[in-house]
Amino acid sequence: MPDEQTMEALAQALDLPVAYFHAASDPLAEAILLMSKLPLEKQEELLVRIRAFTAKLSVK
């Protein structure tokens, strides 16, 4: 695993968020990528919707 500085350089070079490299699955990586492209206000709005969706599924 690269150190933090290398990880940040890779992320910047590839135009990806650092969190993308830590995703445990491809769907999670895609969600991180899509969410990172939104402005902060929309990220927060999406998070509220995700919480509501998972609450309906009784996922903890």
N, C-alpha and C positions, 0 to 999 in steps of 0.2 A: 504494500500500500504506500503510495507516495506521501511525502510529508505535506503539511498544510500549505506551504508556499508553492510547492510544485502543483498541488491539486488546484490552487487558485489560478496559477498560470495556465494549466490545461483547460480549465473551465472558461477562462477568458479567451483563449485561443480558439476554442470550439464554440464560443458563444452559448455556453450552457451554465446553469446554476451549479454550484458545488454540490448541493444536495442531490442532484441528478446521479452523481457517481455513488451515492450511498443507498440508492433505492434497492430494495430487496427483490423487486420483480419488475418486469417490463411495463405492466400497467401502472405501477406506482411511479416509475421513472417518467412515463408519458404524462401522468397527472402533474408531477412536479414541473415538468417542462412547460406544459400548457399554462399552469397557474402562474409560473414565474414571468410569463409574458404579459400578464395583466397588471394594471396599476394597483397599488396597495389597497385602495378602497374596494376595488372589484375582487381582489384576493380575499379580503375580509368577508365580503358578501357571499362569495363562493363557499368559504369555510362554514358560514352559517347554514347554507343549503346542504352541505355535506353532513353536518351534524344532525340536521333534521332528517335527512334521508336515512342515516345509520340508526337514528333513534327509532324510526319506523320498523327497521329490521331487527331491532333488539340486539344490535352488535355493540359489544363493549370493547 
